[in-house]
Every structure is written in C-alpha cells, then in structure tokens.
Amino acid sequence: MQTFTLHNPLDMHLHLREGDLLKAVLPFSATPFSAAVVMPNLSTPLSTPALALAYQAQITALAPHFKPLVALYLNEELSKESLQSAKEQGLFLLKLYPKNATTNSAQGVSDILSPKMLEILDIAQDLGFILCVHAESVGFVLEREFEFHPVIHTLAKTFNKLTIILEHMSDRRSVALLEQYPNLYATLTLHHLTLNLDALAGGMLSPHLFCKPLLKTPKDQVTLLELALKAHKKVCFGSDSAPHLLATKHTCTCAAGVFSAPLLLSGLCTLFEKHNALEHLQDFISTNAVRIYRLTDLPAKTITLQRTPPNLPNALLDGQLIIPHFMPLEWSVLK
C-alpha cells in the first residue's frame, strides 16, 4: 500500500479553546503535529505574559510531546518591561486583532496606528517578536481583507525589520503585498484552499463552513491553491481550526470557525496528491514555517500516512462538537 511520510508537521494558526473543550480537541492537533501557533482570543484574552504562559503550561501538561507556541494578545497595556519579560520566558508572538473583527475580539485594537500602538510595535521589533495579524476591516464582508491593506502597507514599511504574518490569507489581491515587502508572510488554511463561497451559501446554508475571513471566490481559491501547491517561500500552513459546540453553530448568531483539525493531514495529502504536488507538502507544512518563524527545539515527530480513506469521528464532547467533512479524503494517518 502506498505511504507518505511527513517530518515535524506544523500548524501555524490553531484555536484550542479552554476547559473541557480544550481537553476534547487538543489530541486532534497534538498527536499528528509537532507544534502549533496557538491563538490567544479566549473568553479572557491572553493579554499579559502571565496569562499566556499559564495557558501554555496547561496545554503542555495535557500534551507533553507537543509544543504550543502561544501568542500574546496585543493590547495598549503592554509595556516595554512586560514585553521583555515575555521574550525572556520564551514568548515571541504577538497577535493583532482589530476590535470586533472576529471571535472574542471585543478587546482588540481600535486604532492600530495610534502613537501608543506604534510605540509598542517598535519595542516588539527591537525585541525580535513576530506580529501575527487578523488582517480584516469591519467593512463589507467580501472586501474586509482588501480594505485592510493600507494598514499592512504602513506596518510593513514602518517596521521593516519586524516579521509580519497575514493570518489565514483569503483574498488573491493580498499576494501583491507578499511580493512587495520582504518582511511580510502569510498562512493558508485547508478550507480556503479547497472551498469557495458556494460551499457555504450556494445551496443549503452550511453553518459549519462559516468562518472569518469568509470563503471567497473561485478565483481567490485558485490563486491561494497555486501558492500552496508550490510551497511558495512566503507562505506556510495554518489551519485556523476553530471548534465550536453544535449549539453555537445552529443558531441565528452562528459562531465563526471551521473545526478542521481531525482531517488536516488526510486532507492536505489528498489535495497535494490530486495536483501532483506531494513533493512540496513537506515544505508547505513544516520547512517554510521553521524558516519564517525562526523555530528551534521542536519535538521530533514523524507521521506516516497510507493511501486509504480514513474513518474520522463525527462528534466529540457528548455529541455536541461536529467535524465538517468538507472534502473527500484518500489518505489516513497510520496509528
């Protein structure tokens, strides 16, 4: 039977939530992935080094062979001393949420280019932090990433030694930004590579595929897929896997997020094989991220997949957490 091996798979954008939900979803990422960038937008945002380090320790206690790279929630209360302390204790990622742009972003930044925020980012640049950005405005939903471009232009030019990550890039017009600025990179999700707006709303509405940024046009999807399939040096994999309980998905206030963690490696292998690009998957899912994020001391992990459809579970946590089967799968992870 045909097999394929990946070394140190990395997920550079992951939501693990908290409490019982954290315990339920963590194995789907901690088992196949060596490390992941873990998002700080919890019900109490990880806005101080102490909160971020405590959450990181909690994850490590639950999954000792997995390295959580927890991001610090960027806010105006961060001082030079707190950032120095964070860096000394191993935190090196800042996450910028524009206020009210996505889940748990009410405490996000309202004026990104204010003197105070520019001062904090200048300190972050000097200390060697990496800035991860939810790069959306609060304007028309299909234009939000494009409308955010002026902010990215300013940040990339003003802080040209600061590595800046466009999280879950979804708009083909953003590719020009990557080409323009040497310090600008992007993560790409599996759902933005395999789906477009038709999957969400072209027939019956599919709440499990509602996410921010929204799925875009077929042209956007194709452009992103081309970058991923050749493992373009400016992009790497970040799933943006975001679990929600069924009760928060099947309501008129449907929560944004695609819980893709259980099918990621199977889906990526299926996708890359379909396009005769399996030889580039290692770079897309690991090598590029190691270079872009300057990663060291990763837990060694080798994952072998075989070409046979997997048997994925349908639900977790008392039947409330649903896994969206949004693509046919031809590969399964060997236990």
C-alpha positions as CSV (number, residue, x, y, z in Angstrom):
1,M,0.0,0.0,0.0
2,Q,1.2,3.5,-0.9
3,T,2.5,5.5,2.1
4,F,3.8,9.1,2.6
5,T,5.9,10.4,5.4
6,L,6.0,13.9,6.9
7,H,8.5,15.2,9.4
8,N,7.6,17.7,12.1
9,P,4.2,18.9,10.7
10,L,3.4,22.4,12.0
11,D,0.1,24.2,12.3
12,M,0.9,27.9,12.4
13,H,-2.7,29.0,13.3
14,L,-4.7,27.0,15.7
15,H,-7.6,27.6,18.2
16,L,-7.7,25.2,21.1
17,R,-10.3,27.0,23.3
18,E,-10.3,26.2,27.1
19,G,-11.7,23.9,29.8
20,D,-13.4,20.7,28.7
21,L,-13.4,21.9,25.1
22,L,-9.6,22.2,25.1
23,K,-9.3,18.7,26.5
24,A,-11.6,17.3,23.8
25,V,-10.0,18.9,20.8
26,L,-6.3,19.0,21.8
27,P,-5.5,15.4,20.8
28,F,-6.5,16.0,17.2
29,S,-3.7,18.5,16.9
30,A,-1.2,17.3,19.5
31,T,-1.0,13.8,18.1
32,P,-0.1,14.5,14.5
33,F,1.6,17.9,14.8
34,S,4.9,18.7,16.3
35,A,4.0,22.2,17.3
36,A,1.4,24.9,16.6
37,V,0.9,28.6,17.0
38,V,-2.0,28.8,19.5
39,M,-4.4,31.8,19.4
40,P,-4.9,33.9,22.5
41,N,-8.6,35.0,21.9
42,L,-10.1,33.1,24.8
43,S,-13.0,34.3,26.8
44,T,-10.4,36.0,28.9
45,P,-7.9,37.1,26.3
46,L,-4.3,36.2,26.9
47,S,-3.3,39.9,27.2
48,T,-0.5,39.5,29.7
49,P,2.6,37.3,29.7
50,A,1.4,35.6,32.9
51,L,-1.9,34.6,31.3
52,A,-0.2,33.3,28.1
53,L,2.4,31.3,30.0
54,A,-0.2,29.7,32.2
55,Y,-2.2,28.6,29.2
56,Q,0.9,27.3,27.5
57,A,1.8,25.3,30.6
58,Q,-1.8,23.9,30.7
59,I,-1.5,22.7,27.2
60,T,1.9,21.2,27.8
61,A,0.7,19.3,30.8
62,L,-2.1,17.8,28.7
63,A,0.2,17.0,25.7
64,P,3.9,16.8,26.7
65,H,5.1,15.8,23.2
66,F,3.5,18.8,21.5
67,K,4.9,22.4,21.6
68,P,2.3,25.1,21.9
69,L,3.6,28.4,20.6
70,V,1.1,30.7,22.4
71,A,0.7,34.2,21.0
72,L,0.2,37.2,23.3
73,Y,-2.9,39.2,22.7
74,L,-1.7,42.6,21.5
75,N,-3.2,45.5,23.6
76,E,-2.3,49.0,24.7
77,E,-1.4,47.9,28.3
78,L,1.7,46.1,27.2
79,S,4.8,47.8,28.4
80,K,8.5,47.5,27.4
81,E,9.1,45.6,30.7
82,S,6.3,43.2,30.1
83,L,7.4,42.5,26.5
84,Q,11.0,42.0,27.7
85,S,9.7,39.6,30.4
86,A,7.6,37.7,27.8
87,K,10.5,37.3,25.4
88,E,12.9,36.1,28.2
89,Q,10.3,33.5,29.1
90,G,10.0,32.1,25.6
91,L,7.0,34.1,24.2
92,F,7.8,35.6,20.8
93,L,4.5,36.0,19.0
94,L,2.1,38.9,19.2
95,K,-1.5,38.6,17.8
96,L,-3.2,41.7,16.5
97,Y,-7.0,41.6,16.5
98,P,-8.8,44.6,15.1
99,K,-11.5,45.4,17.6
100,N,-14.7,43.4,16.9
101,A,-13.3,41.8,13.7
102,T,-13.7,38.2,14.8
103,T,-14.4,35.8,17.7
104,N,-13.5,37.3,21.1
105,S,-12.0,40.4,19.7
106,A,-14.0,43.0,21.7
107,Q,-10.8,43.8,23.5
108,G,-8.9,44.1,20.2
109,V,-7.1,47.2,19.0
110,S,-9.5,50.0,17.9
111,D,-6.8,52.3,16.5
112,I,-3.9,50.2,15.1
113,L,-1.8,53.2,14.0
114,S,-2.2,55.2,17.2
115,P,1.0,56.6,18.7
116,K,0.8,54.1,21.6
117,M,0.4,51.1,19.3
118,L,3.2,52.2,17.1
119,E,5.4,52.6,20.2
120,I,4.6,49.0,21.3
121,L,5.3,47.6,17.9
122,D,8.6,49.5,17.8
123,I,9.6,47.8,21.0
124,A,8.4,44.5,19.7
125,Q,10.5,44.9,16.6
126,D,13.6,45.6,18.7
127,L,13.0,42.6,20.9
128,G,12.5,40.2,17.9
129,F,8.8,39.5,18.2
130,I,6.8,38.2,15.3
131,L,3.5,40.0,14.6
132,C,0.5,37.8,13.5
133,V,-2.3,39.8,12.1
134,H,-6.0,39.1,11.7
135,A,-6.0,41.4,8.6
136,E,-9.6,42.4,8.2
137,S,-11.6,45.6,8.5
138,V,-15.2,45.7,9.7
139,G,-16.5,46.8,6.3
140,F,-18.3,44.8,3.6
141,V,-17.6,41.1,4.3
142,L,-16.0,40.2,1.0
143,E,-13.8,43.3,0.9
144,R,-12.5,43.2,4.5
145,E,-9.1,41.8,3.8
146,F,-8.5,44.1,0.9
147,E,-9.8,47.1,2.9
148,F,-7.2,46.3,5.5
149,H,-4.3,46.6,3.0
150,P,-3.5,50.3,3.9
151,V,-2.8,49.2,7.5
152,I,-0.5,46.4,6.3
153,H,1.4,48.8,4.0
154,T,2.0,51.1,6.9
155,L,3.1,48.4,9.3
156,A,5.4,46.7,6.8
157,K,7.1,49.9,5.8
158,T,7.3,51.4,9.3
159,F,8.6,48.3,10.9
160,N,10.7,46.8,8.1
161,K,12.6,44.5,10.5
162,L,9.5,43.1,12.1
163,T,8.3,39.8,10.7
164,I,4.6,40.2,9.9
165,I,2.2,37.3,9.2
166,L,-1.0,37.8,7.3
167,E,-3.1,35.2,9.0
168,H,-5.5,32.9,7.0
169,M,-4.9,34.9,3.8
170,S,-8.1,34.6,1.7
171,D,-8.0,37.3,-1.0
172,R,-5.9,36.9,-4.1
173,R,-5.2,40.7,-4.1
174,S,-3.1,40.2,-1.0
175,V,-0.5,38.2,-2.9
176,A,0.9,41.5,-4.2
177,L,1.7,42.6,-0.6
178,L,3.8,39.5,-0.1
179,E,5.7,40.2,-3.2
180,Q,6.2,43.9,-2.2
181,Y,7.5,43.5,1.3
182,P,10.4,41.2,2.3
183,N,9.2,41.1,6.0
184,L,5.6,40.0,5.1
185,Y,4.4,36.4,5.0
186,A,1.1,34.5,5.2
187,T,-0.6,31.4,6.5
188,L,-3.1,29.5,4.4
189,T,-5.9,27.2,5.6
190,L,-7.1,24.0,4.2
191,H,-10.7,25.3,3.9
192,H,-9.7,28.4,1.9
193,L,-7.6,26.1,-0.4
194,T,-10.4,23.6,-1.1
195,L,-13.7,25.7,-0.8
196,N,-15.2,28.9,-2.0
197,L,-18.4,30.8,-1.1
198,D,-20.6,28.3,-3.0
199,A,-19.8,25.7,-0.4
200,L,-21.1,28.0,2.4
201,A,-24.1,29.5,0.7
202,G,-24.5,28.2,-2.9
203,G,-27.1,25.7,-1.9
204,M,-28.4,24.9,1.6
205,L,-26.6,27.2,4.1
206,S,-23.7,25.3,5.8
207,P,-23.1,26.8,9.2
208,H,-20.0,24.6,9.8
209,L,-18.3,26.4,7.0
210,F,-19.0,29.9,8.2
211,C,-15.6,31.4,9.1
212,K,-13.8,34.7,9.3
213,P,-12.3,35.6,6.9
214,L,-15.2,34.4,4.8
215,L,-14.7,31.9,2.0
216,K,-14.1,33.9,-1.2
217,T,-14.5,33.5,-4.9
218,P,-13.2,30.6,-7.1
219,K,-10.5,32.9,-8.4
220,D,-9.3,33.6,-4.9
221,Q,-9.3,29.9,-4.1
222,V,-7.3,29.0,-7.2
223,T,-4.7,31.7,-6.5
224,L,-4.2,30.5,-2.9
225,L,-4.0,26.9,-4.0
226,E,-1.3,27.7,-6.6
227,L,0.8,29.3,-3.8
228,A,0.4,26.3,-1.5
229,L,1.0,23.6,-4.1
230,K,4.4,25.0,-5.0
231,A,5.1,25.8,-1.3
232,H,5.8,29.4,-2.2
233,K,8.6,30.7,0.1
234,K,6.3,33.4,1.6
235,V,3.5,31.0,2.8
236,C,3.1,28.1,5.2
237,F,0.2,26.1,6.6
238,G,-2.0,27.5,9.3
239,S,-5.3,25.6,9.7
240,D,-7.3,28.2,11.7
241,S,-9.1,25.2,13.0
242,A,-11.7,26.7,15.4
243,P,-14.0,24.4,17.3
244,H,-17.5,25.4,18.4
245,L,-20.2,23.4,20.0
246,L,-23.2,22.5,17.9
247,A,-25.4,24.8,20.0
248,T,-23.3,27.8,18.9
249,K,-23.3,26.9,15.2
250,H,-27.0,26.1,14.7
251,T,-28.3,29.5,15.9
252,C,-29.1,32.8,14.3
253,T,-25.9,34.1,15.7
254,C,-23.8,31.3,14.2
255,A,-20.2,31.3,15.6
256,A,-17.4,31.8,13.1
257,G,-14.9,29.0,12.7
258,V,-14.3,25.7,10.8
259,F,-13.2,22.8,13.1
260,S,-10.8,21.1,10.6
261,A,-8.2,19.6,13.0
262,P,-9.2,15.9,12.6
263,L,-8.9,15.9,8.8
264,L,-5.9,18.2,8.2
265,L,-3.2,15.8,7.3
266,S,-5.5,13.5,5.4
267,G,-6.9,16.4,3.6
268,L,-3.6,18.0,2.7
269,C,-2.2,14.7,1.4
270,T,-5.3,14.2,-0.7
271,L,-5.2,17.7,-2.1
272,F,-1.5,17.7,-2.9
273,E,-1.6,14.3,-4.5
274,K,-4.6,15.3,-6.6
275,H,-2.5,18.1,-8.1
276,N,0.7,16.0,-8.4
277,A,2.4,18.1,-5.7
278,L,3.1,15.8,-2.8
279,E,6.8,16.6,-3.1
280,H,6.0,20.1,-1.9
281,L,3.9,19.2,1.1
282,Q,6.8,18.9,3.5
283,D,7.9,22.5,2.7
284,F,4.4,23.9,3.0
285,I,3.6,22.1,6.3
286,S,7.0,22.4,8.0
287,T,10.1,23.7,6.3
288,N,8.8,27.1,5.4
289,A,7.4,27.7,8.9
290,V,10.7,26.8,10.5
291,R,12.5,29.4,8.4
292,I,9.8,32.2,8.6
293,Y,9.3,31.9,12.4
294,R,12.9,31.0,13.1
295,L,11.9,27.9,15.0
296,T,14.3,25.7,17.0
297,D,14.0,22.9,19.5
298,L,10.9,21.3,18.0
299,P,9.7,18.0,19.3
300,A,10.8,15.4,16.7
301,K,7.8,13.8,15.1
302,T,7.5,11.6,12.0
303,I,4.0,10.9,10.7
304,T,3.2,8.3,8.1
305,L,0.1,8.3,6.1
306,Q,-1.3,5.5,3.9
307,R,-3.4,5.8,0.8
308,T,-6.7,4.6,2.2
309,P,-9.8,6.6,3.3
310,P,-9.8,7.4,7.0
311,N,-12.6,6.7,9.5
312,L,-13.0,10.0,11.2
313,P,-15.2,10.5,14.2
314,N,-18.4,12.5,13.7
315,A,-18.7,14.2,17.1
316,L,-17.0,14.9,20.4
317,L,-17.9,16.2,23.8
318,D,-21.2,14.5,24.4
319,G,-22.1,14.6,20.7
320,Q,-22.1,18.4,20.5
321,L,-18.9,19.1,18.5
322,I,-19.3,18.3,14.8
323,I,-16.5,17.7,12.4
324,P,-17.3,19.2,8.9
325,H,-16.4,16.6,6.2
326,F,-15.9,19.3,3.6
327,M,-13.8,17.2,1.1
328,P,-13.3,13.6,0.1
329,L,-10.3,12.0,1.8
330,E,-8.0,9.5,0.2
331,W,-5.2,9.3,2.9
332,S,-5.3,8.3,6.5
333,V,-2.7,8.7,9.3
334,L,-1.2,5.4,10.5
335,K,-1.6,4.9,14.2
